Amino acid sequence: MADRKQELLGRLADLSEASIQRLAEAPVADRAVQALKGLADRVDELQRRTRGVENLEKRLTALEKKVDYLSRAKAPRRSSSAGRSRTGTAKKKPSSTAKKT
């Protein structure tokens, strides 16, 4: 019985090796392997970019907190030009499209 199992496993292994060898020789298999390698490269690049986005999100959150703190800490300011008096204001010229009577 043990000899029979060994013989069966041996034949199965031989068939598997032959099938793998035929697949490796097929031109489609080469393209599939190249596509899988390219996919791995793209996944690595995507992971690298995702880590960069996470860092940007952390920085953005910190800056938003600072802006909130600074906007609450200070009273609203008046515009610096609103308090100044203007002494040399220019006179408006009459519009050339105005109707003459």
Number of C-alpha atoms within 10 A of each C-alpha: 6 7 8 9 10 11 12 12 12 12 12 12 12 12 12 12 12 12 11 11 11 11 13 13 10 10 9 11 13 13 11 11 12 12 12 12 11 12 12 12 11 12 11 12 11 12 11 11 11 12 10 11 12 11 10 12 11 11 11 12 11 11 12 12 11 12 12 10 11 11 11 10 9 8 8 8 6 8 8 7 8 8 8 8 8 9 6 6 7 7 6 6 6 7 7 7 6 7 6 5 3
